[in-house]
Amino acid sequence: MLTYAIILFAIAAVGGVILASSVLRGKLAPWALSLAHALLGAAGLVTLILMLLQGSAGSRLSAALGLLVVAALGGFFLASFHLRKKIPSRGLVIGHAGIAVAGFLTLLSLLLN
């Protein structure tokens, strides 16, 4: 299941880079890509939660999940800007991405260890 979660988050990250590049250029991100990014991230989170419920989790998995949940909350906040047809600040976008990358790398460390 860990591999599936990593794949889901990796694909979501590719979409996130495209979304961030739009916003950093001062444009609204494509809505369809935003939804796909969110759905992939949510599927990854559900996979991690299932792993925790099965008891196959250590502290690093819990830390990765915590970081990725915080990133998801930031993503909801960014989506609220999109719904209002406003462009969020670069700091918010970079903060969301940074927390997500930290969570992803923490998760990846479980696979590589």
N, C-alpha and C positions, 0 to 999 in steps of 0.2 A: 504493500500500500504506500510505503514511503516513496517508492519510485514514481508511482502514479501522481502523488501529490507534487513532487518536484517537477514532473512534466507539465502538470496543469499550471503551476506557478511560473514556469519558464515561458510557456506560451503566453500567459497573461502579461509577463514582463515585456515581451516583444511588442505587444499591443500598447503597453504603458509607455514605452519609449516613443512610439509614434504619436500617442496622445500628448505626451509631454512636449514633444517637438512642436506640435501645433500651438499649444498654449504659450510656450516660450517665444514663439514668433508673433504672439499677439492675436492669435486666431482661436475661435472656438474649436474644440476637438470634435471629430465626427461622432455623432450620437450613437450610431450603430456599433462603432468600435468601442465606445465607452461601455455600452451594455455587454458586449462580448468579453471585454476586460473584466468587468464586474462579475459576470457569471463564471468565468474561469477561476477567478480568485475565490469566489464563494464555494465552488466545487472543491478547490484545494483545501479551504478551511474545513469543510464538512469531512473530507478525507482525514485530515489531522485530528478532528474531534473523534471520529470513529476509532482511530488508532489509540487515542487516549482512553476511550471507553473500553477498549479491549485489554487495556492494561499493558500495552507494549510500548509504554512511553517512559522516557527518562526526563531528566531536568532540561536537557537541551531541546527536546521536542516541545516541552511546555513553554520554554523561552521563545522558541520559534513561533509557536502558536500565539503567544502573547504579543509579540512584535507584529505579526501579520494581522491580528485583530485590530491593533492600534492603526496600522496602515489602512485597513478596510474602513475604519471609522473616518479616517482622513479622506478616503476616497468618497464616502458619502457626503462629506462636507464639500469636496470639490464638485461633486455632481450637483449640489444645490446651487452652485454658481452657474453651472451649465443650464439648469432649468430656468434660472433668472436671466439667461443670455448675457452673463457677465463673465469676464475673463479673470480667473483667480490670480493672486500674486505669484510671482516666480518662487518666492520663499515657501509658500504652501505646497506648490507642485514638487519642488526639490525636497522638502521635508517628507512628504508622502512617499516619494521614490526612495529616499534614503532609509526610511524605516522599513519599507518593503524589501529593499536589498539586504538590509541587516537580517531580517527574518528569513529570507531565502538562503542567504549564506549560512546561517545557523542550521537551517534544515539540511542544506547540502552537506554540511560537515558530518551529519549523522550517516549519510550514505558513504562518504569517503573515509570514515573512520573505521 
